């Protein structure tokens, strides 16, 4: 009986690995370990988004506090001066730029005023989202790749969206192991290119900051 129980447990473990994929390794594991030690951070994001013939270029200032607090301010490009804050759930508190900057509204996190050209939401800009993507990926490929004259560790994972995306490549710093770039592809075409700069993991953010 004991041997039968052990055999069943081993079979269940094998099935679990087959269904969920192997545990992250290499650079992916190094990132997850580094990220587990970061309670909050701020950064600047430069993003280039393509959907069909439409193109959107923006820059953001972003703040994140675990487990589910985010604030985003559009500092350049379409919607400059606008921003939103999120405290978990399906709504954000946001405002548009210009003369409407003083008008704050609570809207759906998926509202057209709260997302980018491809429907990306405020929480998806976080390193937590990258960690979740890696953890839930059925497979991953760890490699090295040069970008802007520097070599980074990269993690490639399957990824889909309603507009035909097929994979994501995350560039990780060899020093901090945190993301410096995330590139989303539809086939061989880049449809989202995000660069993360000025990352501050000593921001000391509090819930009242959101």
Backbone torsions as a table, in degrees:
resi	resn	phi	psi	omega
1	UNK	NA	-43.4	-179.5
2	UNK	-62.3	-42.2	179.4
3	UNK	-63.8	-36.7	179.4
4	UNK	-66.0	-40.5	178.2
5	UNK	-65.1	-40.2	178.6
6	UNK	-64.0	-40.1	179.4
7	UNK	-64.5	-41.9	178.0
8	UNK	-63.9	-40.5	179.3
9	UNK	-63.9	-41.6	179.3
10	UNK	-65.0	-40.6	178.9
11	UNK	-64.7	-39.9	179.3
12	UNK	-65.0	-40.0	178.9
13	UNK	-65.2	-40.9	179.0
14	UNK	-63.7	-42.6	178.7
15	UNK	-63.8	-39.9	179.7
16	UNK	-61.9	-43.7	178.2
17	UNK	-63.6	-40.7	-179.4
18	UNK	-64.6	-37.8	-177.8
19	UNK	-77.9	-39.7	-173.4
20	UNK	-95.8	-14.3	-176.4
21	UNK	88.6	162.4	179.5
22	UNK	-68.5	156.2	178.3
23	UNK	-63.4	145.0	178.8
24	UNK	-54.3	144.7	-178.5
25	UNK	-136.2	173.6	175.1
26	UNK	56.2	-136.1	-179.4
27	UNK	-57.0	-35.0	178.9
28	UNK	-62.1	-44.8	179.3
29	UNK	-66.9	-37.4	178.9
30	UNK	-64.0	-40.8	176.4
31	UNK	-62.3	-48.7	-178.1
32	UNK	-60.0	-38.1	178.3
33	UNK	-67.0	-44.8	179.4
34	UNK	-64.0	-42.4	-178.2
35	UNK	-66.3	-32.1	-179.4
36	UNK	-62.8	-19.9	-177.2
37	UNK	-96.9	1.3	-176.9
38	UNK	-104.5	113.7	-179.9
39	UNK	-79.5	-33.7	-179.7
40	UNK	-157.7	162.6	178.2
41	UNK	-162.5	164.3	169.5
42	UNK	-128.6	155.9	173.9
43	UNK	-159.8	174.7	171.4
44	UNK	-112.2	140.4	-177.4
45	UNK	-123.7	125.9	171.4
46	UNK	-106.3	122.0	-172.0
47	UNK	-128.5	136.3	176.5
48	UNK	-121.1	119.3	-174.6
49	UNK	-122.5	135.8	179.2
50	UNK	-125.4	133.1	172.1
51	UNK	-140.4	105.2	-175.4
52	UNK	63.5	-124.1	179.0
53	UNK	-93.1	0.0	-178.7
54	UNK	-92.0	141.0	179.8
55	UNK	-131.0	139.0	178.0
56	UNK	-131.9	123.3	175.8
57	UNK	-117.7	127.0	-178.8
58	UNK	-143.5	162.2	166.1
59	UNK	-126.4	143.8	-178.5
60	UNK	-127.4	151.9	159.8
61	UNK	-106.2	130.5	-170.7
62	UNK	-127.3	140.5	176.7
63	UNK	-132.1	139.5	-177.9
64	UNK	-142.7	135.8	175.7
65	UNK	-128.5	126.1	177.3
66	UNK	-65.2	146.9	5.0
67	UNK	-94.2	-13.2	-172.8
68	UNK	-161.5	46.9	176.1
69	UNK	-120.5	129.1	-180.0
70	UNK	-143.3	147.6	173.4
71	UNK	-136.2	134.1	-179.2
72	UNK	-130.9	134.6	177.0
73	UNK	-125.1	128.1	179.5
74	UNK	-81.6	111.5	-176.0
75	UNK	-100.0	-9.5	178.4
76	UNK	-162.9	151.0	179.1
77	UNK	89.1	-165.3	-177.7
78	UNK	-56.5	129.7	178.7
79	UNK	83.1	13.5	-178.3
80	UNK	-51.3	135.8	-178.1
81	UNK	96.6	-15.0	177.4
82	UNK	-83.8	169.0	178.9
83	UNK	-174.1	174.0	-179.3
84	UNK	-157.3	157.2	172.9
85	UNK	-129.0	150.2	-175.5
86	UNK	-135.4	136.3	-180.0
87	UNK	-125.7	36.8	-175.7
88	UNK	88.0	165.1	178.0
89	UNK	84.9	-162.2	-170.8
90	UNK	-107.6	11.7	-179.9
91	UNK	-128.6	156.7	173.3
92	UNK	-128.8	155.5	171.7
93	UNK	-103.5	117.7	-173.1
94	UNK	-136.7	167.6	175.3
95	UNK	-145.9	150.5	176.3
96	UNK	-89.1	170.0	179.5
97	UNK	-83.4	-176.2	175.9
98	UNK	66.7	-142.6	-174.1
99	UNK	-69.0	-13.2	-179.5
100	UNK	-96.4	8.2	-174.3
101	UNK	-63.7	-23.3	-179.6
102	UNK	-86.7	-4.0	-178.3
103	UNK	-97.9	110.9	-179.0
104	UNK	-102.8	133.7	-178.5
105	UNK	-127.4	145.9	170.3
106	UNK	-95.8	116.0	-176.3
107	UNK	-132.8	167.5	177.4
108	UNK	-60.7	143.7	177.6
109	UNK	-61.6	-20.3	179.7
110	UNK	-100.5	4.1	178.2
111	UNK	-58.3	144.3	-178.4
112	UNK	-57.8	-24.8	178.5
113	UNK	-80.0	-10.7	-173.9
114	UNK	-113.6	3.1	-176.0
115	UNK	-124.6	166.5	175.2
116	UNK	-87.0	-172.6	-172.9
117	UNK	-58.6	-32.0	-178.7
118	UNK	-101.4	13.2	177.2
119	UNK	88.3	9.4	179.1
120	UNK	-63.4	133.7	-176.0
121	UNK	-101.0	167.3	-175.0
122	UNK	-58.2	-37.8	-179.0
123	UNK	-71.0	-25.5	-178.2
124	UNK	-71.7	-13.2	178.2
125	UNK	-81.0	-5.0	-173.9
126	UNK	-87.3	157.0	172.9
127	UNK	-66.7	-25.1	175.7
128	UNK	-62.0	-39.5	178.1
129	UNK	-63.9	-40.7	177.3
130	UNK	-62.2	-43.3	178.4
131	UNK	-61.3	-43.9	179.1
132	UNK	-63.0	-41.4	177.8
133	UNK	-58.8	-44.7	-179.1
134	UNK	-66.6	-44.2	-178.5
135	UNK	-62.8	-34.9	-175.5
136	UNK	-92.9	-5.1	-178.4
137	UNK	-67.4	140.7	178.6
138	UNK	-71.3	-25.4	179.8
139	UNK	-156.7	166.5	178.6
140	UNK	-151.2	156.3	175.4
141	UNK	-127.4	121.2	177.5
142	UNK	-99.4	134.2	-178.0
143	UNK	-155.7	-171.9	172.3
144	UNK	-121.5	145.6	179.4
145	UNK	-151.3	141.6	179.1
146	UNK	-88.2	144.7	175.9
147	UNK	-152.3	125.4	-178.9
148	UNK	53.2	39.4	174.8
149	UNK	82.9	3.5	179.5
150	UNK	-124.0	143.3	178.5
151	UNK	-94.7	130.9	-179.1
152	UNK	-122.5	156.2	165.8
153	UNK	-74.3	143.6	177.1
154	UNK	-129.3	150.0	174.9
155	UNK	-126.8	122.9	179.1
156	UNK	-109.5	128.4	-179.0
157	UNK	-132.9	152.1	172.9
158	UNK	-63.9	144.5	179.2
159	UNK	-156.6	137.4	178.2
160	UNK	-130.0	151.8	169.7
161	UNK	-139.6	174.8	-176.3
162	UNK	-66.0	-7.8	-174.5
163	UNK	-112.4	16.0	171.3
164	UNK	101.2	10.6	176.9
165	UNK	-62.7	147.4	-175.8
166	UNK	-125.0	-24.7	-179.8
167	UNK	-161.4	164.3	174.4
168	UNK	-129.1	141.1	174.3
169	UNK	-117.4	121.3	-179.6
170	UNK	-106.3	123.8	177.0
171	UNK	-92.5	128.5	-176.1
172	UNK	-118.5	137.8	175.5
173	UNK	-62.8	136.6	177.0
174	UNK	-75.2	-14.0	-179.6
175	UNK	-92.4	-54.1	-177.1
176	UNK	-95.2	-18.1	-175.8
177	UNK	68.3	8.7	178.3
178	UNK	-92.3	159.2	-176.4
179	UNK	-66.2	140.5	171.5
180	UNK	-117.2	-16.8	-179.4
181	UNK	-159.9	146.8	172.8
182	UNK	-136.0	125.5	-177.4
183	UNK	-119.2	125.5	178.4
184	UNK	-105.6	131.5	-178.0
185	UNK	-113.7	149.5	164.0
186	UNK	-118.4	99.9	-170.9
187	UNK	68.7	-121.7	178.2
188	UNK	-99.1	-2.7	-176.8
189	UNK	-91.5	135.0	174.8
190	UNK	-79.7	123.3	-179.5
191	UNK	-110.5	-21.1	172.9
192	UNK	-142.4	129.5	177.7
193	UNK	-129.9	114.7	-177.0
194	UNK	-118.5	128.3	174.8
195	UNK	-111.8	128.6	-178.7
196	UNK	-105.9	117.3	-177.9
197	UNK	-126.4	166.3	177.0
198	UNK	53.4	42.2	-179.0
199	UNK	-70.4	124.7	-179.9
200	UNK	-119.9	104.4	-179.0
201	UNK	-90.5	4.0	177.1
202	UNK	-111.6	31.3	-175.1
203	UNK	-68.1	-27.4	178.4
204	UNK	61.6	40.2	-176.4
205	UNK	-69.8	152.1	176.8
206	UNK	-124.6	162.8	-179.9
207	UNK	-58.0	-32.7	-179.5
208	UNK	-67.4	-13.9	177.9
209	UNK	-76.2	-6.9	-176.2
210	UNK	-117.6	NA	NA
